[in-house]
Amino acid sequence: MKSELTGKAATLTYKSPLHQMTETTPTCLWNDSADIDELKYAIANGAVGATCNPVIALGILKKEIAVWGPRVEGLMRELPGATEDQIGWKLIEEMSVRAAKLLEPAFAMHRGRNGRLSIQTDPRLFRDTTAILENTTRFNALAPNMIVKIPATRAGIAAIEEATYRGVSINATVCFTLPQCIAVAESVERGLRRRENEGMDIKSMGPVCTIMVGRLDDWLKVLLDKREISVDPGFLEWAGVAVFKKTYAIFRERGYRLRLLSAAFRNHMHWSELIGADAVISPPSVWQRRFNASDISVRSRIDDPVDPKVVDQLLRHFDDFRRAYSEDGLTEDEFDSFAPTVRTLRQFIAACTDLDGLVRDVMLPEPH
């Protein structure tokens, strides 16, 4: 009997690796989806944030067509002149609001720094500051605990300052490099100072800057094949981590008031090597379950340096890594043409088209 009770007690006190991280370090967990089942799992493991975009909305719509198909039909009646694109974005908004409700307790507990649903502005607007701001203002008003994703493009950097000044908590996305992160941080600081100078609140704001660590790794692997070169096995898995760690150190040194966020997971180091940072990790549910099923120890590694041999080899073989890793590696005029930016924007824009198609199939089903 004693053994049985001990086993039950152990079961009751067990904390998953992700939950241990959220309780023993400053590192926060957000869920890289607005899928309700996935978000509930994440919250049970300590998550205090989530995200939505056309890619995620498309996945939810496919999974829950029995729920959202009738909602499309309802929107057709409510908005008789709406296009499939307009209805698709209404679905994104409603999915975001639905997920934001689950995060309200965390939003209250963390006083706005966490507990937010991150909703992405239309990626097709990446060149238009005014259009991005209009989109941002609309999305920010959907719920009290919204955080709005703005791309770290040339137009997006300008939008970030103005949105911050207007009191919007922003999440800079489509971001892979140290130069982009610095530009975002400086833009946010300008917006915050303008609010402070006019006596407006900033304490309840929670801006973040995403580094899509895995997408930088992905691009270097493409270059590896294109150029038929070779580097030591496993070195390419460190590229995004190296950029994140260097950026984090600079942010801490300069006192920037927005946090970094790690996204686009490809291996456990995109989580494990960043534990201990006053930052956010935002893995999709499949990676959360992998991390929780692992034997990786939960300890602070953010200040553990990446092996200089790894960094040196990446710098020597990949000019795009140098551009991502060096503060002067890219100018703002070059943000939009950086290969990972182009590849990611193309994917996000394609998801808008795919979402339109799925909505169209409900609006105009194939005749039988």
C-alpha positions, 0 to 999 in steps of 0.5 A, spaced: 500 500 500 505 504 501 508 503 494 502 504 491 501 511 495 508 513 493 506 512 486 500 516 486 504 522 489 509 521 484 504 522 479 500 528 482 507 532 483 510 530 476 511 536 472 513 536 464 519 538 462 516 544 459 512 546 465 518 545 469 521 550 465 515 555 466 516 554 473 523 554 474 526 559 469 524 566 466 522 563 460 515 563 457 511 558 453 506 560 448 503 555 443 504 556 436 497 555 434 490 557 435 487 550 435 483 549 442 485 542 443 492 544 442 492 550 446 488 547 452 494 542 452 499 547 452 496 551 457 496 545 462 503 545 461 504 552 463 503 556 456 501 563 457 500 565 449 498 563 443 498 565 435 494 565 429 495 566 422 493 564 415 497 557 415 494 556 422 487 558 420 487 553 414 489 547 418 484 549 423 478 549 418 480 543 415 480 539 421 474 542 424 470 543 417 464 541 421 464 547 425 467 552 421 463 550 414 456 552 417 460 558 420 462 560 413 455 559 410 452 564 416 457 569 414 455 569 407 448 571 409 451 576 414 455 579 409 452 578 402 457 582 398 463 579 402 468 575 397 471 569 399 478 572 402 474 577 406 470 571 409 477 567 410 479 573 414 473 573 418 474 566 420 481 568 422 479 573 427 473 569 430 478 563 431 483 568 434 478 571 439 476 564 441 483 562 443 484 569 446 478 567 451 482 561 454 488 566 455 484 571 459 486 568 466 494 569 464 493 576 461 490 578 468 495 574 472 501 577 468 498 584 467 499 584 459 506 582 459 503 575 457 496 572 456 496 574 449 493 571 442 498 573 437 494 575 430 498 576 424 497 582 419 495 580 412 502 578 409 500 581 402 501 588 405 508 587 407 510 593 403 505 598 405 506 601 412 499 605 412 495 598 410 499 594 415 497 600 421 490 599 418 490 592 419 493 592 426 488 597 429 483 593 426 486 586 429 488 590 436 480 592 437 478 584 437 480 583 444 483 586 450 489 581 450 491 581 442 498 582 440 499 583 433 504 580 428 507 585 423 513 583 419 520 585 420 520 588 413 522 595 411 515 598 411 513 593 417 519 597 421 516 603 420 509 601 422 512 598 428 514 604 431 507 607 430 503 601 432 507 601 439 506 609 440 498 607 439 499 602 445 499 596 440 503 590 443 506 588 437 510 581 435 515 582 429 515 576 425 518 574 418 524 575 422 531 571 422 537 576 423 540 580 428 539 586 424 532 585 423 531 584 431 535 591 432 531 595 428 525 592 431 527 593 438 529 601 436 523 602 433 519 599 439 523 603 443 522 610 439 514 608 440 515 607 447 518 613 449 513 617 445 508 614 449 512 616 455 513 623 453 506 624 453 504 620 459 501 614 456 501 607 459 506 602 457 506 598 463 501 593 460 504 592 454 508 586 452 511 587 445 516 581 442 520 580 437 520 573 433 526 570 431 524 564 426 530 560 428 529 554 424 527 557 417 534 560 417 537 553 418 532 551 413 535 556 408 543 554 409 541 547 408 538 549 401 545 553 400 549 547 402 545 543 396 545 548 391 553 550 392 555 542 393 559 544 399 560 540 406 560 542 413 561 538 419 555 534 421 550 538 425 553 544 424 547 547 420 542 546 426 546 551 430 545 557 426 538 560 428 541 558 435 547 562 435 543 568 432 538 568 438 543 567 443 548 573 440 541 577 439 539 576 446 546 578 449 545 585 446 538 586 448 540 585 455 546 589 454 542 595 451 536 594 456 531 593 450 524 593 453 521 587 448 522 580 449 525 575 444 521 569 441 523 563 438 519 560 433 520 555 427 522 549 431 526 544 427 530 540 433 530 540 441 536 546 441 531 551 439 528 550 446 533 547 450 539 552 448 534 558 450 532 555 457 533 561 462 532 567 457 527 572 459 524 570 453 518 566 449 519 559 446 513 558 441 513 551 439 507 547 435 503 542 439 507 536 436 514 539 438 511 540 445 509 533 446 516 531 443 520 535 448 515 533 454 517 526 452 524 527 452 529 526 457 533 533 456 534 536 463 531 543 464 537 547 466 539 554 464 543 554 457 542 561 454 549 563 456 552 557 454 556 559 448 555 556 441 562 552 440 566 558 436 568 552 431 561 552 429 560 559 428 567 560 424 565 554 419 558 557 418 561 564 417 566 562 412 561 558 408 555 562 408 555 569 407 547 569 409 549 567 416 554 572 416 549 577 414 544 574 419 549 574 425 552 581 424 549 587 426 551 591 420 550 584 416 543 587 412 540 594 411 533 595 412 533 596 405 535 589 404 530 586 409 525 584 404 530 581 399 533 576 404 532 569 402 528 567 408 524 573 408 522 571 401 521 564 402 517 565 408 512 571 405 511 566 399 509 561 404 504 565 408 501 569 402 500 562 398 496 560 405 491 566 404 490 563 397 489 556 399 484 559 405 480 562 399 480 556 396 477 552 402 472 558 403 470 558 396 469 550 396 463 552 401 460 558 398 460 554 391 461 547 392 462 542 386 456 540 383 454 533 383 
